[in-house]
């Protein structure tokens, strides 16, 4: 079960592709208590619980994160579940105290960074327009020293995806080994972009292969995720999008959404809200953005790659096509390219290095990047 808590919708950056509208509000302890009760009450006993602190910029409300973490850990049902906590931050706020808290509570930490210098500053600047690249790089260096594992996530769009290999090399130069690359599905992708994506992914795969050859493997999400999926015969049921069933996001006021990517302004009437923590779920609202055509995604039904494709991701589909159940053309091109380079990288490395991907078969592909 995955639960995302928007501790605040306030942020100190202006990122044009962000799917959360910013406003100066922080989740109260009273709302948090009800959400934590919902999480434990809604999750089958023994099933893993993933709780992510999100924003806005969640570390603007660091004290509230500390308080909510205490609620989670002191709950009467805490020991009945394996629980993983995480924070996604823009990397402009960090301190030794934050690092100590993350370590003490075994909270994974991911910094959003789109790459070096101009790539970072193109879309991730302060409200004043000032650049963030130097501050975020300093945070990355500090966090690497203080934390056992540091994740980084880069968002790419039509203006920046051709520079992704440069971004990956930049992260590698900073000693980062667990790299997530995610497209802005809502961007105005063109057919030219879709045609070019395969060559870009091939360049990223070359860096990936080189890291294995040099004995210091990288985890790159768009490659490792696909290798794991291929080795396991396709996406497992528990891996597929189950928004509104096994995935929920909560706004500071307690409105409930099926996924954090669909929160928008966080209002109860924005079309994606499926309930409130005080009033429960209204799952019939999940049908509001489902395309009525019976033959939707007809090409997916005959595609040999369909079992390895994320055509099931409701929020990505909505952002690219306007419907939870309709895949956009860029998603199709990106998935085909990612699957192809993953197969090629896997076959080459297995041939050169021998059996290398046991962890991927076990469903924990990031373990090679230690």
N, C-alpha and C positions, 0 to 999 in steps of 0.2 A: 504494500500500500504506500502511495506517495502523497504527502501532504505539504503544501507550500504556504507559509505564513508571510503575508506582506506586512511586516512589522511596521513599516511606514511607507507611504507613497511619496514622501519628500525625497528630493535628490539634489545634489550639488552640480550635476552635469546636465548638458542639453544634447542628448543623443537622438538624432532625427528618426532612427529606426526603432527606437524603444517602443514596445507595445503596452507599457504602463504609463498612463497619464499622471503627471506629477501634481501633488497637492500636499500641503503641510498638515498631515494627520499622522498620529501614532496610535497603534493598537493599545487599548487599555488592558490592565491586568484582568479586569472582569471579563472582557471579551476573550482574552487569551485562555482563562480558566475554562470557559465553556468550550472553546475549540479543542483544548487538550482532552477534556472529557469526551467530546465527540470522537476524537482520534482513537482513543482507547476503546470506546464503546462500539465503534464502527468497524474495527479491525478484528478478524478472526484470531482467536488465541494462538499464539506461537508464530503467526505470520510476521515477516519483517516489516518494520515501519521506517520509512524514510521521511524525515522532517527537514525541510529546507527553509532557512530564513532568507527572505527576499525583500526587494523594495520596488521602487525607489532605491536609495542606498541604505541598506540595513544597518551599517555601522554608524549612521547618524543617530541611531537609537540603540547604541551598544548596551546601555544600562538596562533597557527593556529586554534585549536578547538575553542578558544574564538572568533577569527575573523569570523569563519564560522557560529558560533552560532548567532553572531550579524547580519550576512547576512540573516539567516533564519528568525530571529525575526523582521527585518526591511523591509522584502520583502512586496510589495504591496498586496500580496495575503495571508499574514500570518493569518489574522483574518477569512479567509474563511474556515479554516480547523482545526480540533482538531489535535494537533501535540504532539508526544511523542519523546523525545530525550534520547539517552542512550550511555554509554561508557562501553566497555569491556576492562579491563586492566589486566596485569599480576601481579599487586600488588606490584611491586618493586619501584614504584614512587607514592608519595602521599604527600600532605602538607595541612596546614590549608587554604591556598589560593585556592587550588583545591577544597577542601570541600566547601568553601564559594561559589565558582562559581557553583558547582553542585547544591547547595541549592537555590541559587539566580535564577537559570534558570530551576529548577525542572527537572534535568537530572538524570535518574536512573543510578546506578553504579554497575557493576558486576566485581568481582575479580575472575580470573582463579586460582584455587588452587587444586591440586590433592590429598591433604590430609596432614597428619602430617609428619614431619621429612623425613624419607627415601622415603616415597611414593611421596612426593612433589619433592624431589631432584633427584629422579630416571630419570625423563624426563624434569624437569624444572630447569635448572642450567644456570648460567651466561656463557658468551663466555669463560671465564677463567676456567670454570669447578667448580667455587665456588658455594656453596649451596645457595638456596634462601629461604628456609623454615622459618628461623627466621625473615627475613625481611618481608616476606609476612604475617606472623602471626602478626607482629607488625602493619602492614598496616591495617589488618582486625580489630584489636583492636582500632586503631585510627579512622578508618572509621565508626565503630559502634558507637563511641562516637559522631561523628560529623554529621552523616547522619540519616535521619528518617528511611530509609530502605536500607539494603545492601544485594545484591545478591551474591551468590558464585556458581561457575561452576567447576565441576571436570570431567576431561576426563579419561576414563579407557580403558585399553586394555587387551590382554591376560595375561600379567605379573601382572596386578594390580587388575583385577575385583573381585577376591576372597576376597580382602581386603576392598571392598566398604562399608560393614557395619561398619568397623573401621573408615573409612573416614567420614561417616555420623555422627557417635558418636563424632568424633573430632570436626566437625563443630557445632554440638549441644552444646558441652562443651564451645565453644567460643561465644555462644549466637546467632549464625546464625540460622535463621528460614526459609529462602527461599533458597532451595538447588536444583541446577540443576546437573543432572548426564547424561553425554553424552558419548557414546562409540566412539572409534576410528574405524570407519567403514572400513578404509583402512588397518587395521592391519591383520596379518595372523591368523585369528581365526580358530580353529580346531573343529572337531566334539566333542571332549572331552569338550572343552570350552562351546560349545552350549548346551551340556548335563548338564553342571554344573550351567548355568546361572540362572535357576529357583530357585535353593536352595539359591543362593546369594540374589536374589530379595526377597525371602521369609524372609530372615534375615533382610533386609532393611524394609520390611513391618512390621515386629515385632517392630522395633524402631519407625516407624510411628504410629502404633497403641498405643504404650506406651506413645507417646507424647500427643495424644488426651486424653488418660485416665488420664494423669497428668495435664490436663487443659492448656497445652502450645503447641498447635498443630504446627507441622512442615509442610512446603510445600516441598514435594519431587517430582520433576518433573515427574519421570517415574511412580509414583503412582497417583498423583493428576491430571495430564494430562489425564490419562486413565479414572479415575472416572468421570471427566467432560465429556469426550467423550461418555462414556457409558450412563450417565444420559440424554444426549442430542440426543441419538439414533444414534451415529456415528459422524465422523468428518463432520463438516459443510463445505459447498463449499468454504467459505472464509478462512477456516482454512487449507485447503489442499494446497499443493505446487503449486504455479502458477508462477514458476520462468520464467523470461523473459516476464511476463504479468503484474503481480502485485508485483514482487520482482526483484530488480536490485542491483548490486554492482558496484562501480566505483573505478578505480585505481587512484593513484596520477596524472597520465597523462591524465585521462579522458576516458580510455577504459572502456567499459560497459560489465558486465558479468551478467548471469541470477541468480547467487547466489555467496556469498562471498566464499563458500567452493570450488568453481570451478576456483578461480582466479589464483592459482599457481604462476607463475612468473609475471603475469599481462600483458604479451605481447599480441599484437593484433593477433598474429598467433599461439597461443597455443591451438587452437581447441575449446575453450569454449567462446571466445570473440564474442559478438553479436552486436558490434558497437562501436562508439566513440562519445563523447559528441558534437564534431564539425560536425560529418557526419550523425548522427542519428543511428537508429536501423536496423539490418539485421537479422530479426527474422527467416529467412529461415535456418540460421546456427543452430537453436535449434534442427534440425533433425540430426545433425552430429553424435550424440551418442545414437540414438534410435535403439534398436534391431529390425531387420526386421521381425522376426518370428511372425505369427499371433497368435499362441497359447502360447505366452510368459506368464509366471506366471499362468500357467493352474491351479496349485493347489490353488492359491489365489481365483479363481473364484468359487470354491466349499467349501471354508473354512468359517465356521460359524462366525469367528472373523473378517472377512475382513473389515467390516464397522468401526471397532475400531482400525484398523492396519494402520501404516504409510507406507504401501507398495507403496504409491504415491509419496514419497519424492525423487525427481530426483537426488539431489546431494548425498544423502546417498546411493541410488541405484548405482550410478556411482562409488562411492568409493569402494563399496563392490563387484560389478559385472562387471563394465566397461560400463554399459548402464544406461541411465536415467530411463528406464522403465522395468528393470529387478531386482528383489529382490535377495539379497544374502542370503545364508543359515543361517548366524548368525543373520541377521536382523529378519528373520522369527522366530527363536528361542527366541530372545530377546523380540519381540513384543508379542508373545504368553505368555511368562512368565510374562511380565508387565501387560497385560490385566487380567491374572488369579489372580495375587496377588492383583490387584486393586479391582476386584470384591469381593474377599474374605475380604479385609480390609473394604470396604464399607458396606458389609452385616453385619459384626461383629460389627462395630462401630454404625451403625444405630440401631442394636438390643440392644446394651448396653446403648447408649447415647440418643437415639431418633433421630429425624430429625436433621441432622448435616451438610448436604452438599447443602444447598440452593444456596450458592455462586457458587458452581460448576455447578449447573443447569443453572445459569445465565451466565456462561462462564468466571468467574473470580475466579478460584480455589485458587489463592494465598491469597485471602482475609481472610481465616481462620487463616493464620499464621501472626498474627499482633504483 
